[in-house]
Amino acid sequence: MDARLQLRLQRYGWDRAAARYDASWQRSLSSAHRLLVDRLQLRPGERVLDIACGTGGLACELAAAVGTAGQVVGVDLSQAMVDEANARAAAAGLRNTCFERIDAQSLTLPDAAFDIVTCCFGLMYLPDPERALVQMRRVLRPGGRLGLAVWGERRNCAWAPVFSIIDAEVQSEVCPLFFRFGVKGAMANACRDAGLHVRWQQTLAHSLTYHDADAACDAMFIAGPAALAWSRFDDDSRARVRANYLDAIDAWRGEAGYQLPAQFVCLVADVPPA
């Protein structure tokens, strides 16, 4: 797929998902957020850039860690996500935090402007993630730290069939190489190729919890990566896609709802001192 078309699909898909994103995903991803905040060892007064910031959940945690003397800038491709994040920061009274719509692959920000860069569950959506990593290194000062999180291997993420189910209905190609960085060593190698020194990495087993079928489907089709395709389906297509997805995850349905196995890969790297 043409990279510009893929970016448009990402932008407008996440615009549609923004209003429902927190309800479906904030709790599920919070363990990776906490781990990165802990491992990055943020200090008061540091400047942080949060890439693919979404609705600002991680950015607000980072803002608390760097205190009023620090600053957090969040960027996302989706204007609706940026609007949600700015509203969230305003409601929390965070004056050291702002959000802008910027493509991670072409950061319109100065060289060596940040002490820390984070990108949590955003790298795998980019048409050219290697270019984005080079950009992340560029905006980090010498000795600055980078924190990344991605989904793990496809076979370890029980919700993964959603992509093939959507593609059977329409050629979406939302994220054709979505799980590539979940393969052992792949993300670390990409960081090294971008000139970064990998300090720490960890693979986490996790589970996505949904109390019923509606919640499980909403996370994928209304608040998640398939939101744009779902919005264009007619009623028959939606019924078919929903039924196929529920069949695919039925093995993890119990009395309390669904417990879908998942996997995260988290990494911290830094820029070698000048």
TAVEN-V138634 format. One record per backbone hydrogen bond with DSSP energy under -0.5 kcal/mol. CO is the residue of the C=O (numbers start at 1). NH is the residue of the N-H. If there is no record, write none. Layout:
BEGIN
co->CO nh->NH
co->CO nh->NH
END
This chain:
BEGIN
co->2 nh->6
co->3 nh->7
co->4 nh->8
co->5 nh->9
co->6 nh->10
co->7 nh->11
co->8 nh->12
co->9 nh->13
co->10 nh->14
co->11 nh->15
co->12 nh->16
co->13 nh->17
co->14 nh->18
co->17 nh->20
co->17 nh->21
co->18 nh->21
co->18 nh->22
co->20 nh->24
co->21 nh->24
co->21 nh->25
co->21 nh->26
co->22 nh->26
co->22 nh->27
co->25 nh->29
co->26 nh->30
co->29 nh->32
co->29 nh->33
co->30 nh->34
co->31 nh->35
co->32 nh->36
co->33 nh->37
co->34 nh->38
co->35 nh->39
co->36 nh->40
co->37 nh->41
co->37 nh->42
co->38 nh->41
co->43 nh->46
co->46 nh->71
co->47 nh->115
co->47 nh->116
co->48 nh->73
co->49 nh->51
co->49 nh->118
co->50 nh->53
co->50 nh->75
co->51 nh->120
co->53 nh->56
co->56 nh->60
co->57 nh->61
co->58 nh->62
co->59 nh->63
co->60 nh->64
co->61 nh->65
co->62 nh->66
co->63 nh->67
co->66 nh->45
co->67 nh->70
co->71 nh->48
co->72 nh->98
co->73 nh->50
co->74 nh->100
co->75 nh->52
co->75 nh->53
co->76 nh->102
co->77 nh->79
co->78 nh->82
co->79 nh->83
co->80 nh->84
co->81 nh->85
co->82 nh->86
co->83 nh->87
co->84 nh->88
co->85 nh->89
co->86 nh->90
co->87 nh->91
co->88 nh->92
co->89 nh->94
co->90 nh->93
co->93 nh->95
co->94 nh->97
co->96 nh->72
co->98 nh->74
co->100 nh->76
co->100 nh->102
co->103 nh->106
co->106 nh->108
co->107 nh->109
co->110 nh->113
co->114 nh->141
co->115 nh->145
co->116 nh->49
co->117 nh->147
co->118 nh->51
co->119 nh->121
co->119 nh->149
co->122 nh->125
co->123 nh->126
co->126 nh->129
co->128 nh->132
co->129 nh->133
co->130 nh->134
co->131 nh->135
co->132 nh->136
co->133 nh->137
co->134 nh->138
co->135 nh->139
co->136 nh->140
co->137 nh->140
co->138 nh->112
co->139 nh->113
co->139 nh->114
co->141 nh->144
co->144 nh->271
co->145 nh->117
co->146 nh->269
co->147 nh->119
co->148 nh->267
co->149 nh->121
co->149 nh->122
co->150 nh->265
co->153 nh->156
co->154 nh->157
co->156 nh->158
co->157 nh->160
co->159 nh->162
co->160 nh->163
co->160 nh->164
co->161 nh->165
co->162 nh->166
co->163 nh->167
co->164 nh->168
co->166 nh->169
co->166 nh->170
co->170 nh->172
co->173 nh->176
co->175 nh->178
co->177 nh->180
co->179 nh->182
co->179 nh->183
co->180 nh->183
co->181 nh->187
co->182 nh->153
co->183 nh->186
co->183 nh->187
co->185 nh->189
co->186 nh->190
co->187 nh->191
co->188 nh->192
co->189 nh->193
co->190 nh->194
co->191 nh->196
co->192 nh->195
co->195 nh->272
co->196 nh->198
co->197 nh->199
co->197 nh->270
co->200 nh->268
co->202 nh->266
co->204 nh->264
co->206 nh->262
co->207 nh->209
co->208 nh->260
co->210 nh->258
co->212 nh->216
co->213 nh->217
co->214 nh->218
co->215 nh->219
co->216 nh->220
co->217 nh->221
co->218 nh->222
co->218 nh->223
co->220 nh->226
co->224 nh->227
co->226 nh->230
co->227 nh->231
co->228 nh->232
co->229 nh->232
co->229 nh->233
co->230 nh->233
co->234 nh->238
co->235 nh->239
co->236 nh->240
co->237 nh->241
co->238 nh->242
co->239 nh->243
co->240 nh->244
co->241 nh->245
co->242 nh->246
co->243 nh->247
co->244 nh->248
co->245 nh->249
co->247 nh->250
co->249 nh->252
co->250 nh->253
co->252 nh->259
co->254 nh->257
co->257 nh->254
co->258 nh->210
co->259 nh->261
co->260 nh->208
co->261 nh->158
co->262 nh->206
co->263 nh->152
co->264 nh->204
co->265 nh->150
co->266 nh->202
co->267 nh->148
co->268 nh->199
co->268 nh->200
co->269 nh->146
co->270 nh->197
co->270 nh->272
co->271 nh->143
END
